[in-house]
Amino acid sequence: MSEAVLADAVVDREAAKNTSVAVGGAMSRAWLIDSHAQIWRAWHGADKTLCDASGQPVGALQGFADALLTLLESVFSPNISPAVVPHSGHGPLIVCTFDAPCSRQFRQRIYPDYKGHRPPAPAELTAQLPRCRALAEAAGLSAIDYPGYEADDVIGTLVQRLRGRTRAITIITGDKDLAQLLGPDDRWFNPMRQMVLAYGDVERHFGVKPQQIADWLALTGDTADNIPGVPGIGPRIAGNLLKKHSTIDGIYANLAAVYGMKFRGAPRVQKLLVEHEPLVRLSRQLTGIVCDLPIPTNPEPWLGIGAHLPELLRAAGVDEYRIARWQRLPRVAHSQINAA
């Protein structure tokens, strides 16, 4: 299945589950994009020799452009509720979140080895990051980061703000930790694995509820981010503990009960929890997503692509077929630009 067909199917599925949406109604959907995850994905799948006319690498940039195009085409599909059509004046909220410079700073103050096992990003990739952000902005999308924090924390903060404005949310990412943010009307979409999880799907997939994901990762550890867990406690045992006691605090308030739980090795697990409690508490500070950053601006609904987007696409070596697809999308009127 092509990504375009997949994205259409995903959005159609979401629209079917959100049939109460109407123009001017109480509920509408926001799409929050973990842009760095999409750019990394594009980089790994790109031809590393692909360059623009000046010899600058553009493989990740082109892949990111394709991902945004697929999403915008799907959101603007005629199969979607009129509530998300930009011409209504209440366009879809689509936000590209980015890691800020020194984005690991907050968590590395807590644990200096956070993501310490990862090699530095290749210079050929980092050179494309500013152009990826410029592309998102030229496409009419809000692009947001926050100094010292990761895109995850920007997404967490926006989720809390938007939920207060009765927005249902789709988080586009490959990171399982962002599933902790889901509410009953939200979706988690992993484009690489072609996977959509609703709130109720999280427990079936991971074995814990969304609000338990951060505690679960603190117990098991997260090798992707070099977060330590309790040696000998894997996803299944951590899930059993949280099903019984709900939270890490609940587990440590009932350590005596862990000894008698009905799984093999329960006494050993109790001993491990006692021995490694400081590590669990530290890891929990790393796995939780910050949801109260003082981001000074709120994202605006998407009204259409900017007039200079085709020029940026051509400079990046994007072919005319794709540029024509971009140009079939709504465009921002001069009056809207002036009003902004």
Protein Blocks (a to p, Z undefined) as FASTA:
>chain_A
ZZklmmmmmmmmmmmmmmmbcghiabdcdddddfklmmmmmmmmpcfkbccfkopafklm
mmmmmmmmmmmmmmmpckbcfklgmknopacddddddddehklmmmmmmmmmgoklpccd
dfklmmmmmmmmmmmmmnopacdddehiafklmmmmmmmmmmmnopacddddfbfklmmm
pcfkbccddfklopacdfklmmmmnopafklmmmmmmmnopaknopacdehiafklmmmm
mmmnopamlmmmmmmmmmmpccehklmmmmmmmmmmmmmmmmmmmmpccfkbccfbdcdd
dfbdcfklmmmmmmnopafklmmmmmmpccddfklmmmZZ
